[in-house]
């Protein structure tokens, strides 16, 4: 039986050692320590790792960390939402998002053309710039190919970017597929719609991309899922695992609660009832702000893996 240990600060403590101490503090600290262990185990087992995240995380500074994880070989499949794609492109093109306040005057923000995402601000001008920069990219893609799946489209966009901190750039460079099942749910979807009005033979095949995500793994693969937040991105990853025998490892991080019955709040244990994760899987569900919990758990895992020579980059 394990026992609670008093936590004390130690000069020069590493993130890895901090998270190790978390394992004996209590409550969500213990879950976060378990999440770190699950991440290390899935990498050591050479699992195919599905990393899923929602757009608000790309609005934040986690965007560059996600790109780095692709470069380090910590993600084999990415699943995300439309907002994440468009904001990755915006930032790759030099757009910067301001830090505001949760208590901002939203009417005033609207009047001056600012859009609030929590305590971050994205201007209308940023979206206008996205359109100006996206259309020439679509022209180049259309000249090569008129019918693509979503993941093929995103790879082609990534190949046109030149930003080490871009998720699409790193994914294209390292041949990591990026799936975005809800591609039309955002500004990007509107621009694709408008482009198709001029080029009615330009087809983005979402159903064929569903086939790609389902067949990107198999029953023979050891599978791991790191799901940050919930929604359509989380569900597509665990559905792909369900159809291929279930995930052996799973880490969910979210602010949602299981009592809502939502996909965002569904725990790793609930997933066992569906076969999305295996009955004897190594799992953890961490309740808390992903901009805090994920970097801590992942950096602790990276430090351990680096020490053992198990990082690709």
KERO-245499 format. One record per atom (N, C-alpha, C): residue in three letters; x, y, z. Coordinates in pm, whole numbers, padded with zeros to 5 digits, always signed. Example, Ala and Ser with C-alpha at 12.3 -4.5 7.8 and 13.67 -1.06 7.14 Angstrom:
ala+01319-00569+00780/ala+01230-00450+00780/ala+01320-00330+00780/ser+01285-00225+00708/ser+01367-00106+00714/ser+01290+00003+00787/
END
This chain:
unk+00085-00120+00000/unk+00000+00000+00000/unk+00088+00125+00000/unk+00052+00220-00086/unk+00125+00347-00091/unk+00068+00445+00011/unk+00149+00538+00054/unk+00108+00636+00154/unk+00138+00777+00107/unk+00060+00871+00156/unk+00081+01013+00127/unk+00216+01056+00184/unk+00288+01135+00106/unk+00417+01188+00149/unk+00411+01340+00148/unk+00467+01403+00250/unk+00472+01549+00252/unk+00563+01599+00141/unk+00516+01698+00069/unk+00596+01756-00040/unk+00678+01873+00012/unk+00805+01876-00025/unk+00891+01990+00007/unk+00973+02027-00115/unk+01003+02156-00125/unk+01085+02205-00236/unk+01230+02164-00217/unk+01291+02123-00328/unk+01433+02087-00328/unk+01503+02172-00433/unk+01607+02238-00397/unk+01679+02325-00490/unk+01726+02245-00610/unk+01698+02299-00730/unk+01742+02233-00853/unk+01655+02116-00895/unk+01536+02102-00838/unk+01449+01990-00871/unk+01412+01992-01019/unk+01412+01876-01083/unk+01372+01865-01223/unk+01221+01846-01233/unk+01167+01867-01351/unk+01024+01844-01370/unk+00992+01696-01347/unk+01082+01608-01392/unk+01062+01465-01373/unk+01049+01430-01224/unk+01138+01485-01144/unk+01134+01456-01000/unk+01013+01521-00933/unk+00976+01639-00982/unk+00857+01706-00930/unk+00734+01619-00951/unk+00719+01566-01072/unk+00603+01483-01104/unk+00608+01351-01027/unk+00728+01300-01005/unk+00741+01180-00923/unk+00687+01207-00783/unk+00721+01324-00727/unk+00668+01362-00596/unk+00516+01380-00599/unk+00464+01426-00713/unk+00319+01441-00727/unk+00246+01310-00696/unk+00311+01200-00729/unk+00248+01069-00712/unk+00215+01032-00569/unk+00264+01111-00473/unk+00235+01081-00333/unk+00171+01200-00261/unk+00128+01301-00336/unk+00066+01418-00272/unk-00083+01395-00252/unk-00153+01359-00360/unk-00297+01334-00350/unk-00375+01400-00461/unk-00502+01355-00475/unk-00598+01414-00569/unk-00546+01414-00713/unk-00557+01527-00784/unk-00518+01530-00925/unk-00366+01521-00944/unk-00289+01552-00841/unk-00144+01535-00852/unk-00110+01388-00880/unk-00180+01298-00814/unk-00156+01155-00836/unk-00194+01116-00978/unk-00307+01167-01026/unk-00350+01135-01162/unk-00250+01188-01265/unk-00196+01308-01239/unk-00098+01365-01332/unk+00028+01280-01335/unk+00071+01232-01219/unk+00188+01144-01215/unk+00160+01015-01291/unk+00040+00962-01279/unk+00003+00841-01354/unk+00001+00869-01504/unk-00045+00988-01543/unk-00046+01025-01684/unk+00095+01024-01741/unk+00188+01081-01667/unk+00329+01080-01710/unk+00378+00938-01731/unk+00346+00847-01636/unk+00389+00708-01647/unk+00329+00643-01770/unk+00202+00672-01798/unk+00136+00614-01915/unk+00202+00661-02045/unk+00239+00788-02049/unk+00306+00842-02169/unk+00440+00774-02190/unk+00516+00756-02083/unk+00646+00688-02092/unk+00626+00544-02138/unk+00528+00476-02082/unk+00504+00336-02117/unk+00464+00320-02263/unk+00378+00411-02313/unk+00335+00396-02453/unk+00452+00417-02549/unk+00543+00508-02513/unk+00660+00529-02598/unk+00755+00409-02591/unk+00777+00356-02471/unk+00866+00240-02456/unk+00810+00116-02525/unk+00678+00109-02534/unk+00614-00005-02599/unk+00604+00012-02750/unk+00662+00122-02801/unk+00655+00154-02945/unk+00510+00160-02993/unk+00424+00213-02907/unk+00282+00226-02943/unk+00264+00330-03052/unk+00161+00310-03132/unk+00120+00415-03225/unk+00043+00517-03143/unk+00096+00639-03132/unk+00039+00739-03042/unk-00050+00836-03118/unk-00177+00842-03079/unk-00272+00939-03129/unk-00271+01058-03033/unk-00237+01177-03084/unk-00243+01299-03004/unk-00359+01383-03055/unk-00456+01411-02969/unk-00571+01491-03010/unk-00579+01617-02926/unk-00623+01725-02987/unk-00636+01852-02916/unk-00737+01940-02988/unk-00793+02034-02915/unk-00893+02125-02970/unk-00829+02258-03006/unk-00904+02342-03074/unk-00846+02463-03133/unk-00795+02563-03029/unk-00864+02571-02914/unk-00823+02669-02814/unk-00680+02645-02765/unk-00633+02522-02776/unk-00497+02492-02733/unk-00393+02543-02832/unk-00433+02556-02957/unk-00344+02612-03059/unk-00348+02764-03053/unk-00461+02819-03008/unk-00465+02962-02980/unk-00359+02997-02877/unk-00343+02911-02780/unk-00244+02931-02673/unk-00104+02899-02723/unk-00008+02913-02635/unk+00131+02884-02669/unk+00165+02737-02678/unk+00067+02648-02656/unk+00094+02505-02669/unk+00120+02466-02814/unk+00082+02551-02905/unk+00099+02520-03048/unk+00241+02477-03081/unk+00341+02553-03036/unk+00480+02520-03064/unk+00524+02391-02997/unk+00466+02360-02880/unk+00498+02236-02808/unk+00446+02116-02886/unk+00325+02127-02941/unk+00270+02018-03023/unk+00361+01991-03143/unk+00406+02098-03208/unk+00495+02084-03323/unk+00626+02016-03281/unk+00678+02055-03166/unk+00801+01994-03116/unk+00782+01846-03087/unk+00667+01808-03034/unk+00641+01668-03003/unk+00638+01583-03130/unk+00587+01640-03238/unk+00591+01569-03366/unk+00736+01546-03407/unk+00817+01651-03394/unk+00959+01640-03431/unk+01032+01539-03344/unk+00992+01527-03218/unk+01057+01434-03126/unk+01004+01292-03135/unk+00911+01270-03225/unk+00857+01136-03243/unk+00760+01092-03135/unk+00695+01190-03069/unk+00601+01158-02962/unk+00456+01153-03010/unk+00432+01169-03138/unk+00297+01162-03193/unk+00304+01102-03332/unk+00226+00998-03355/unk+00224+00931-03486/unk+00102+00971-03568/unk-00002+01015-03500/unk-00126+01059-03566/unk-00179+01179-03488/unk-00216+01286-03560/unk-00277+01403-03497/unk-00423+01412-03539/unk-00508+01445-03443/unk-00649+01468-03474/unk-00689+01597-03404/unk-00746+01690-03481/unk-00778+01820-03423/unk-00900+01882-03491/unk-00923+02009-03463/unk-01041+02078-03514/unk-01001+02190-03611/unk-01099+02245-03680/unk-01072+02342-03785/unk-01002+02467-03733/unk-01044+02514-03616/unk-00983+02634-03559/unk-00834+02616-03535/unk-00795+02495-03495/unk-00652+02468-03473/unk-00573+02481-03602/unk-00631+02435-03711/unk-00563+02442-03841/unk-00546+02587-03884/unk-00655+02663-03879/unk-00645+02801-03928/unk-00554+02885-03839/unk-00554+02861-03709/unk-00469+02941-03622/unk-00322+02899-03632/unk-00298+02772-03663/unk-00160+02730-03691/unk-00107+02801-03815/unk-00191+02812-03919/unk-00152+02882-04041/unk-00130+03031-04012/unk-00221+03092-03937/unk-00208+03233-03902/unk-00073+03260-03835/unk-00041+03181-03734/unk+00083+03202-03661/unk+00205+03175-03749/unk+00194+03077-03837/unk+00306+03048-03928/unk+00331+03165-04022/unk+00227+03243-04049/unk+00238+03359-04136/unk+00271+03488-04060/unk+00299+03475-03930/unk+00344+03590-03854/unk+00240+03657-03766/unk+00117+03605-03765/unk+00014+03665-03679/unk+00047+03638-03532/unk+00015+03736-03448/unk+00038+03723-03305/unk-00092+03748-03230/unk-00120+03665-03130/unk-00243+03677-03053/unk-00211+03743-02920/unk-00292+03841-02882/unk-00268+03919-02761/unk-00322+03848-02637/unk-00260+03879-02524/unk-00310+03832-02395/unk-00402+03940-02339/unk-00526+03900-02313/unk-00626+03994-02260/unk-00666+03957-02120/unk-00797+03952-02096/unk-00849+03923-01962/unk-00981+03849-01973/unk-01007+03759-01878/unk-01135+03690-01874/unk-01249+03787-01847/unk-01217+03900-01787/unk-01320+03996-01749/unk-01326+04116-01843/unk-01278+04101-01965/unk-01280+04211-02061/unk-01423+04256-02092/unk-01437+04378-02139/unk-01566+04428-02186/unk-01585+04375-02328/unk-01668+04273-02342/unk-01681+04204-02471/unk-01750+04287-02577/unk-01839+04375-02535/unk-01903+04465-02632/unk-01798+04560-02690/unk-01711+04610-02604/unk-01604+04699-02650/unk-01508+04624-02744/unk-01478+04498-02709/unk-01390+04418-02795/unk-01454+04402-02933/unk-01581+04372-02936/unk-01651+04353-03063/unk-01648+04480-03148/unk-01668+04594-03083/unk-01672+04721-03156/unk-01539+04755-03220/unk-01429+04710-03161/unk-01300+04739-03222/unk-01243+04623-03303/unk-01326+04517-03323/unk-01285+04408-03411/unk-01195+04305-03347/unk-01209+04286-03217/unk-01132+04186-03145/unk-01223+04074-03098/unk-01171+03953-03101/unk-01248+03836-03062/unk-01180+03767-02945/unk-01254+03745-02837/unk-01194+03689-02715/unk-01209+03538-02710/unk-01101+03469-02679/unk-01099+03326-02652/unk-01042+03309-02512/unk-01130+03303-02412/unk-01083+03302-02274/unk-01019+03435-02241/unk-00889+03431-02209/unk-00816+03557-02184/unk-00716+03587-02295/unk-00742+03533-02415/unk-00660+03561-02533/unk-00746+03632-02636/unk-00682+03708-02724/unk-00755+03790-02820/unk-00702+03768-02961/unk-00794+03741-03055/unk-00761+03727-03197/unk-00839+03834-03272/unk-00771+03911-03354/unk-00837+04022-03424/unk-00906+03976-03552/unk-01004+04054-03596/unk-01067+04027-03726/unk-00965+04036-03838/unk-00867+04125-03822/unk-00762+04140-03924/unk-00685+04010-03944/unk-00667+03934-03836/unk-00597+03807-03847/unk-00671+03712-03941/unk-00804+03713-03932/unk-00884+03627-04019/unk-00883+03677-04164/unk-00877+03807-04181/unk-00866+03863-04317/unk-00733+03824-04379/unk-00627+03832-04298/unk-00494+03792-04345/unk-00492+03645-04382/unk-00564+03563-04305/unk-00571+03419-04335/unk-00626+03397-04475/unk-00733+03467-04508/unk-00793+03453-04641/unk-00693+03494-04749/unk-00626+03605-04729/unk-00530+03654-04829/unk-00417+03554-04853/unk-00376+03485-04748/unk-00262+03394-04759/unk-00304+03253-04798/unk-00428+03218-04764/unk-00475+03083-04793/unk-00508+03063-04941/unk-00566+03164-05003/unk-00610+03148-05142/unk-00496+03112-05238/unk-00379+03178-05231/unk-00268+03137-05319/unk-00221+02994-05290/unk-00231+02951-05166/unk-00193+02815-05131/unk-00290+02715-05194/unk-00419+02748-05189/unk-00519+02660-05250/unk-00502+02655-05401/unk-00463+02767-05460/unk-00439+02768-05605/unk-00328+02670-05643/unk-00221+02668-05566/unk-00110+02576-05593/unk-00154+02430-05577/unk-00235+02407-05474/unk-00283+02270-05450/unk-00378+02228-05562/unk-00467+02318-05601/unk-00565+02287-05706/unk-00496+02258-05839/unk-00387+02326-05866/unk-00313+02303-05990/unk-00252+02163-05994/unk-00225+02107-05876/unk-00167+01973-05868/unk-00274+01864-05864/unk-00380+01891-05789/unk-00480+01788-05762/unk-00613+01853-05728/unk-00720+01802-05788/unk-00851+01865-05767/unk-00933+01794-05658/unk-00901+01669-05633/unk-00976+01594-05532/unk-00880+01541-05427/unk-00902+01579-05301/unk-00813+01537-05193/unk-00894+01500-05069/unk-00835+01419-04984/unk-00892+01402-04851/unk-00847+01520-04766/unk-00906+01534-04649/unk-00869+01645-04560/unk-00723+01633-04520/unk-00679+01515-04482/unk-00540+01497-04438/unk-00442+01524-04551/unk-00480+01492-04674/unk-00394+01523-04789/unk-00386+01674-04809/unk-00499+01742-04795/unk-00501+01888-04807/unk-00410+01952-04703/unk-00420+01904-04579/unk-00342+01963-04470/unk-00192+01937-04488/unk-00158+01823-04544/unk-00017+01798-04573/unk+00034+01893-04680/unk-00045+01917-04781/unk-00005+02008-04888/unk+00011+02151-04834/unk-00076+02190-04744/unk-00061+02323-04682/unk+00066+02327-04598/unk+00089+02223-04520/unk+00208+02216-04437/unk+00336+02227-04516/unk+00337+02169-04636/unk+00456+02174-04721/unk+00485+02315-04771/unk+00383+02402-04767/unk+00402+02540-04812/unk+00438+02637-04698/unk+00437+02586-04576/unk+00471+02669-04461/unk+00620+02657-04431/unk+00675+02756-04363/unk+00816+02753-04327/unk+00831+02807-04185/unk+00787+02726-04091/unk+00789+02767-03951/unk+00811+02642-03865/unk+00923+02636-03796/unk+00956+02520-03713/unk+00853+02497-03603/unk+00780+02602-03564/unk+00680+02590-03459/unk+00541+02561-03513/unk+00532+02535-03643/unk+00403+02504-03704/unk+00374+02354-03695/unk+00256+02323-03648/unk+00213+02183-03640/unk+00206+02121-03779/unk+00142+02191-03873/unk+00128+02138-04008/unk+00263+02120-04076/unk+00355+02215-04054/unk+00488+02206-04113/unk+00562+02083-04062/unk+00565+02065-03931/unk+00637+01952-03873/unk+00571+01819-03911/unk+00438+01818-03915/unk+00366+01696-03952/unk+00396+01656-04097/unk+00396+01754-04187/unk+00428+01726-04328/unk+00573+01680-04342/unk+00662+01744-04269/unk+00805+01713-04275/unk+00834+01572-04224/unk+00759+01527-04124/unk+00784+01397-04063/unk+00679+01293-04101/unk+00598+01324-04202/unk+00499+01231-04255/unk+00402+01180-04147/unk+00358+01272-04063/unk+00258+01241-03960/unk+00123+01292-04009/unk+00025+01204-04027/unk-00105+01251-04078/unk-00176+01340-03978/unk-00243+01444-04031/unk-00324+01533-03948/unk-00468+01518-03995/unk-00553+01468-03908/unk-00694+01450-03940/unk-00775+01561-03875/unk-00868+01614-03952/unk-00957+01719-03902/unk-01098+01689-03953/unk-01170+01601-03884/unk-01302+01557-03933/unk-01402+01671-03951/unk-01393+01775-03866/unk-01486+01887-03876/unk-01425+02004-03950/unk-01368+01979-04067/unk-01292+02080-04140/unk-01376+02202-04175/unk-01507+02186-04191/unk-01590+02301-04229/unk-01633+02386-04109/unk-01601+02342-03988/unk-01650+02410-03868/unk-01558+02524-03828/unk-01551+02627-03913/unk-01466+02741-03884/unk-01442+02826-04007/unk-01357+02924-03992/unk-01323+03015-04102/unk-01264+02938-04219/unk-01182+02838-04189/unk-01120+02759-04296/unk-01227+02692-04382/unk-01329+02637-04317/unk-01436+02573-04392/unk-01508+02670-04483/unk-01528+02793-04435/unk-01594+02894-04518/unk-01509+02926-04641/unk-01377+02938-04623/unk-01289+02969-04736/unk-01286+02853-04837/unk-01292+02731-04788/unk-01298+02616-04879/unk-01430+02617-04956/unk-01536+02654-04888/unk-01667+02666-04953/unk-01663+02770-05064/unk-01607+02887-05034/unk-01601+02994-05132/unk-01511+02956-05249/unk-01403+02886-05220/unk-01312+02844-05328/unk-01382+02746-05421/unk-01465+02661-05363/unk-01537+02562-05445/unk-01643+02628-05533/unk-01689+02748-05498/unk-01786+02817-05582/unk-01723+02857-05716/unk-01591+02881-05713/unk-01519+02915-05836/unk-01464+02791-05906/unk-01441+02686-05828/unk-01383+02562-05883/unk-01467+02445-05833/unk-01578+02417-05904/unk-01670+02316-05853/unk-01616+02175-05861/unk-01500+02156-05925/unk-01437+02024-05927/unk-01335+02008-05815/unk-01324+02109-05729/unk-01233+02100-05614/unk-01309+02034-05500/unk-01274+01909-05470/unk-01348+01828-05373/unk-01258+01789-05258/unk-01305+01817-05136/unk-01236+01771-05015/unk-01319+01657-04958/unk-01266+01536-04968/unk-01340+01414-04936/unk-01323+01378-04788/unk-01425+01409-04708/unk-01420+01381-04564/unk-01442+01232-04536/unk-01530+01169-04612/unk-01560+01027-04588/unk-01438+00940-04619/unk-01368+00972-04726/unk-01247+00895-04759/unk-01141+00915-04652/unk-01139+01033-04590/unk-01043+01057-04483/unk-01080+00975-04359/unk-01210+00951-04338/unk-01251+00863-04228/unk-01192+00723-04249/unk-01194+00678-04372/unk-01132+00548-04404/unk-00984+00551-04370/unk-00918+00662-04399/unk-00774+00673-04371/unk-00744+00664-04222/unk-00824+00732-04139/unk-00795+00728-03996/unk-00827+00590-03937/unk-00930+00526-03989/unk-00963+00392-03941/unk-00855+00292-03979/unk-00799+00308-04097/unk-00699+00212-04147/unk-00555+00254-04118/unk-00536+00366-04045/unk-00399+00407-04014/unk-00339+00323-03902/unk-00422+00237-03841/unk-00373+00145-03739/unk-00440+00010-03761/unk-00405-00087-03679/unk-00460-00222-03694/unk-00468-00290-03559/unk-00530-00409-03556/unk-00538-00488-03433/unk-00398-00525-03384/unk-00304-00538-03475/unk-00169-00579-03437/unk-00089-00468-03371/unk-00128-00343-03395/unk-00056-00230-03337/unk-00088-00216-03188/unk+00015-00184-03110/unk-00009-00134-02975/unk-00044+00013-02989/unk-00156+00052-02929/unk-00206+00188-02952/unk-00211+00268-02822/unk-00174+00395-02833/unk-00183+00488-02721/unk-00256+00613-02763/unk-00335+00669-02673/unk-00410+00792-02701/unk-00377+00896-02594/unk-00342+01016-02639/unk-00331+01131-02550/unk-00436+01230-02598/unk-00546+01240-02526/unk-00658+01323-02568/unk-00666+01446-02478/unk-00642+01561-02537/unk-00644+01688-02465/unk-00775+01760-02498/unk-00861+01776-02397/unk-00994+01825-02425/unk-01077+01712-02482/unk-01182+01746-02552/unk-01270+01641-02601/unk-01313+01664-02744/unk-01442+01662-02766/unk-01507+01689-02894/unk-01473+01588-03001/unk-01489+01631-03125/unk-01479+01544-03241/unk-01339+01486-03258/unk-01237+01560-03217/unk-01100+01511-03235/unk-01073+01392-03144/unk-01112+01403-03018/unk-01095+01292-02924/unk-01172+01170-02972/unk-01296+01191-03015/unk-01382+01078-03050/unk-01330+01003-03172/unk-01279+01073-03271/unk-01230+01003-03390/unk-01108+00917-03358/unk-01022+00964-03270/unk-00904+00885-03233/unk-00944+00758-03160/unk-01032+00772-03060/unk-01066+00653-02984/unk-01160+00561-03062/unk-01233+00616-03160/unk-01313+00531-03247/unk-01222+00446-03335/unk-01116+00507-03387/unk-01020+00431-03468/unk-00959+00319-03385/unk-00933+00348-03258/unk-00879+00244-03169/unk-00983+00136-03142/unk-01108+00177-03117/unk-01216+00082-03093/unk-01228-00018-03206/unk-01225+00030-03330/unk-01242-00056-03446/unk-01120-00143-03472/unk-01013-00119-03396/unk-00891-00198-03413/unk-00841-00258-03281/unk-00937-00299-03197/unk-00901-00374-03078/unk-00885-00295-02951/unk-00895-00162-02957/unk-00885-00079-02837/unk-00744-00034-02808/unk-00733+00078-02736/unk-00601+00133-02700/unk-00547+00061-02577/unk-00416+00040-02578/unk-00350-00020-02461/unk-00316+00085-02356/unk-00293+00208-02404/unk-00259+00318-02315/unk-00348+00438-02350/unk-00392+00511-02247/unk-00474+00628-02274/unk-00458+00730-02163/unk-00438+00855-02203/unk-00433+00968-02110/unk-00533+01071-02157/unk-00630+01103-02073/unk-00726+01208-02102/unk-00697+01325-02009/unk-00695+01446-02064/unk-00681+01568-01983/unk-00792+01664-02024/unk-00869+01709-01927/unk-00986+01790-01959/unk-01032+01869-01837/unk-01110+01973-01862/unk-01176+02045-01753/unk-01320+01999-01738/unk-01369+01917-01833/unk-01507+01869-01829/unk-01523+01758-01725/unk-01645+01741-01680/unk-01675+01642-01577/unk-01757+01527-01636/unk-01735+01410-01584/unk-01802+01291-01637/unk-01953+01294-01612/unk-01997+01373-01514/unk-02139+01377-01481/unk-02226+01439-01590/unk-02163+01507-01687/unk-02239+01568-01796/unk-02277+01467-01904/unk-02212+01351-01904/unk-02237+01253-02009/unk-02177+01292-02143/unk-02088+01390-02144/unk-02032+01440-02270/unk-01908+01361-02311/unk-01872+01372-02438/unk-01747+01314-02486/unk-01628+01380-02417/unk-01636+01511-02397/unk-01525+01582-02333/unk-01503+01535-02190/unk-01611+01502-02119/unk-01598+01461-01980/unk-01583+01311-01959/unk-01600+01233-02065/unk-01592+01088-02054/unk-01451+01046-02011/unk-01443+00960-01910/unk-01314+00919-01855/unk-01259+00797-01929/unk-01133+00768-01900/unk-01071+00648-01959/unk-01140+00521-01910/unk-01191+00521-01787/unk-01263+00403-01739/unk-01395+00385-01814/unk-01466+00495-01840/unk-01590+00486-01917/unk-01562+00429-02056/unk-01447+00464-02111/unk-01410+00416-02245/unk-01399+00264-02251/unk-01372+00201-02136/unk-01361+00055-02134/unk-01494-00012-02165/unk-01604+00053-02128/unk-01736-00005-02154/unk-01765-00014-02303/unk-01698+00072-02380/unk-01717+00074-02526/unk-01612-00012-02598/unk-01507-00049-02528/unk-01396-00118-02593/unk-01300-00023-02660/unk-01312+00108-02628/unk-01222+00207-02688/unk-01082+00194-02630/unk-01076+00157-02503/unk-00949+00118-02442/unk-00967-00023-02387/unk-00860-00098-02384/unk-00867-00238-02343/unk-00896-00251-02194/unk-00952-00366-02154/unk-00991-00387-02015/unk-00874-00373-01918/unk-00756-00418-01960/unk-00639-00414-01874/unk-00543-00301-01913/unk-00599-00197-01973/unk-00516-00088-02024/unk-00457-00004-01912/unk-00350+00068-01945/unk-00283+00160-01853/unk-00338+00299-01884/unk-00420+00353-01794/unk-00494+00475-01826/unk-00489+00575-01712/unk-00519+00701-01747/unk-00529+00808-01648/unk-00618+00918-01702/unk-00699+00975-01615/unk-00781+01092-01650/unk-00744+01205-01555/unk-00696+01316-01611/unk-00652+01430-01530/unk-00751+01544-01551/unk-00810+01593-01442/unk-00903+01705-01449/unk-00826+01833-01420/unk-00824+01923-01516/unk-00753+02049-01496/unk-00723+02116-01628/unk-00674+02239-01622/unk-00640+02319-01739/unk-00522+02255-01811/unk-00544+02218-01937/unk-00442+02148-02014/unk-00316+02234-02036/unk-00331+02367-02037/unk-00212+02451-02054/unk-00118+02438-01934/unk-00166+02381-01825/unk-00082+02357-01707/unk-00046+02209-01696/unk-00148+02123-01700/unk-00126+01981-01673/unk-00043+01911-01781/unk-00071+01943-01909/unk-00003+01871-02016/unk+00146+01901-02024/unk+00189+02028-02022/unk+00334+02052-02027/unk+00409+01985-01911/unk+00350+01988-01792/unk+00418+01929-01677/unk+00434+01779-01696/unk+00325+01710-01729/unk+00331+01564-01746/unk+00421+01525-01863/unk+00406+01596-01975/unk+00484+01559-02094/unk+00631+01589-02077/unk+00667+01703-02018/unk+00808+01736-01998/unk+00874+01635-01904/unk+00801+01594-01801/unk+00855+01491-01711/unk+00881+01362-01789/unk+00788+01326-01879/unk+00808+01207-01962/unk+00926+01224-02056/unk+00938+01342-02116/unk+01049+01367-02209/unk+01184+01359-02138/unk+01191+01411-02016/unk+01316+01406-01942/unk+01358+01261-01916/unk+01261+01178-01879/unk+01291+01037-01855/unk+01331+00965-01983/unk+01257+00989-02088/unk+01287+00923-02216/unk+01421+00968-02272/unk+01452+01097-02254/unk+01582+01151-02299/unk+01696+01082-02227/unk+01682+01066-02097/unk+01785+00999-02018/unk+01810+00856-02067/unk+01705+00792-02116/unk+01716+00653-02161/unk+01741+00640-02310/unk+01762+00756-02378/unk+01793+00754-02521/unk+01678+00711-02608/unk+01555+00744-02568/unk+01437+00695-02641/unk+01363+00805-02718/unk+01423+00922-02731/unk+01363+01029-02811/unk+01422+01029-02950/unk+01338+01056-03050/unk+01384+01054-03189/unk+01468+01177-03221/unk+01432+01293-03165/unk+01500+01416-03202/unk+01605+01459-03101/
END
